[in-house]
Amino acid sequence: MNKTKKMMAVLLSLTLCTGLISTSIYAQKTGDTQTDPPAGSTETEMADASDATSSDSEVSKDETVYVLTEADGSVRKVIVSDWLKNASALDQISDISDLEQIENVKGDETFTLSGQNEALWDARGNDIYYQGTTTKELPVDIAVSYELDGNTISARDLAGKSGQVTIRFDYTNRQSETVQVDGKDETIYVPFAVLTGTVLDNDIFRNVEVSNGKLINDGDHTTVIGLALPGLQNNLALSKETIDLPDYFEIRADVTNFRLGTTMTIASNEVFCDLDDEKLESADDLESSMNQLTTAMDQLLDGASSLSDGLDTLLEKSGTLADGIEQVASGAGALKSGASDLNSGVSQLKSGSSQLSSGLNQLSGNNKTLTAGAKQVFNSLLSTANKQLSEAGLTVSTLTIDNYARVLDQTISSLDKNAVYNQALAQVTAAVEAKRPDIENAVTDAVRNQVTAQVTAVVQEQVTKKVTAAVKEQVAGQVIQTAAGMSKEEYDAAVEAGLVDETTQKAVEQAIAEQMKSDEVQKTIENNVAAQMDTDEIKATIASNTDTQMQTEAIRKTIAENVENQVKKAISENMASDEVQSKLAAASEGAKSIISLKASLDAYNGFYLGLLTYTDGVASAASGAAQLNAGISELSTGAAKLNTGAAELYDGTIQLKNGTPALIDGITQLRDGSVQLSDGLNQFNEEGIQKLVSALDGDLDGVISRLKATIQVSENYNNFSGIREDMPGQVKFIYRTDEIVAK
């Protein structure tokens, strides 16, 4: 029995390591890393791991599924990257995929839809690299849980904490088939081997221990790699007393100021697809194979240390490249959708926005002077109050703008046993808070009116430009008909043919310009602009743009700040009102002077907060106008010609492409480090695994049958998003969790 346990442990451990080593991991030693699959380079780097698939077929499919998750493993986004390997250089490739937002990420080849989930690619003899998104259920679920000093805690709450931390990765296999095993229907799961890795800072993590994993420590960092085989225990029907096949990975450590970078998990069934089930029959060479397998395992695990530097960079910096790709895609989409409207009215719009920004900047420039003067007066009043309190024999904290209300409230409370003032303050505060929704509505309406006015001005400038152009076209037709006796089209053709001399052309242009300046034409333009502005379409545009502006973070922040200031102002004003003051008249004689003093300060504080609200509004308006002016300048540059915008997009793409060599250098380092692993893998495949599995006879016949069924189910599962029945394929899943840092 001990020999059986050892044999199975070595088999499963080697299966996991060898299968996952062939999966590509993308990193740079000293550069950016990525969260989403890169355009083109991803599939190229996987070529070595899947060339065997395409050698015997015209077309094969290599698929990598990137899963971006929260820190607890919950899925946020799934991106699938597919590589159609056109080994026979076919002109067209028929493919099946249920992905959404399919995009060619490396070439300009296009596809047409010819049926449900069927796409016909115009390959022109090339390989096809595309990616898309999906929301379908993943075959392997990952759940990450955290404990601090033995108590469950969320990832967000754990950030910055210290103590004994446990991080547990649980893997659930959801992909199975019902197959015949020794004459019975059995549920056999696709045998995914799962490898999870992360890099721990030794200044934060100490006394690190793992279950079902391995540690590699370089002095500054500890690389942690965990192994799991979810579902395989069920497949082989082995009791945990015989062998416990892990379906989880756990890290334990003493932690100071907890933070954790991203973790990477790779799930693949490729290793089981490579096993030869036809040789699972005899048990002649089991004993000698064990030593060879153990040696190969040592070589594989020792070789894994060469990957730690690349994995370190990958886990710490996986984010920048994907964000850049999304920004490029977003910019390209905006260029396509807005290019047809950008060129109209930009010059006049730019001039008007510049004047608006200049005026608001000038007004905003006085804000500091106003607020500084008001603050100086406030501080002077507080200085006098401090002196009065001292002369009255009261020992209190020095009054400041921020603390005067609290200090005086405490003083009044200590002098007034009936707490008349505190009661009045509580009542006023409750009454004002009850009206907070009304205050919020009023502030929101005021801000919306301001935003609507700005948006309307911008839209009116655009409409005026379009109307002027249309009227000028009509005036030109009338002038040309009168002056030359021909239509504008005929005139333009004559000019193009050189039949109209330059003097006549200048005369016609001068006549058109004079007509455009006439009161009648200007009135027509004015009326048409007014009519356009009164249309439902323009009104809807203004309303939509206003709604968009109202949802921006800056506007919502301004509304929130103004509401708070209005609430404070209302409380101060109510406390200074005759009604409240009359209630305070009954206060004890010792508190009356302080109550009066605070009422005076409250009255000025109401003015001071009102001034801050005003200056904040001016600053916000100036900032918005500056952003608007900057945006219009960019619009002017990009709208001159569509080719200019396209060139900028192309330059960005080239910049992204130029970063690829550094990425390839990082991958090269990883490949160099995997040489030892490759040597050990060859020895394992040639001398170990075939002899080992052939030893599963006698009382292990049931295990052999189930292992054969497992291999067959693994061979059947060769894609995630869809594949033709006659097309070979392979698939792997790469999960990345968010980092955990203190906010």
Salt bridges, closest charged atoms under 4 A:
GLU45 OE1 - ARG671 NH2 3.35
ASP48 OD2 - ARG671 NH2 3.31
ASP62 OD2 - LYS85 NZ 3.73
ASP62 OD1 - LYS732 NZ 3.59
GLU70 OE2 - ARG76 NH1 3.99
ASP95 OD1 - LYS61 NZ 3.13
ASP98 OD2 - LYS136 NZ 3.15
ASP108 OD1 - ARG124 NH2 2.73
ASP122 OD2 - ARG124 NH1 3.62
ASP141 OD2 - ARG174 NE 2.31
ASP170 OD1 - ARG168 NE 2.88
GLU186 OE1 - ARG706 NH2 3.15
GLU209 OE1 - ARG252 NE 3.71
ASP244 OD1 - LYS240 NZ 2.99
GLU250 OE2 - ARG168 NH1 3.39
GLU250 OE1 - ARG252 NH1 3.02
GLU270 OE2 - LYS732 NZ 3.35
GLU281 OE2 - LYS708 NZ 2.72
GLU287 OE1 - LYS3 NZ 2.71
ASP309 OD2 - LYS29 NZ 3.44
ASP312 OD2 - HIS221 ND1 3.90
GLU316 OE2 - HIS221 NE2 3.67
GLU326 OE2 - LYS77 NZ 3.12
ASP409 OD1 - LYS598 NZ 3.74
GLU433 OE1 - ARG436 NE 2.80
GLU473 OE2 - LYS488 NZ 3.59
ASP492 OD2 - LYS488 NZ 3.07
GLU502 OE2 - LYS506 NZ 3.37
ASP534 OD1 - LYS539 NZ 3.10
ASP547 OD1 - ARG448 NH1 3.00
GLU564 OE2 - ARG436 NH1 2.77
GLU573 OE2 - LYS569 NZ 2.33
GLU589 OE2 - LYS592 NZ 2.83
ASP602 OD2 - LYS598 NZ 2.90
ASP726 OD1 - ARG724 NE 2.84
ASP738 OD2 - ARG76 NH1 2.79
ASP738 OD1 - ARG736 NH2 3.88
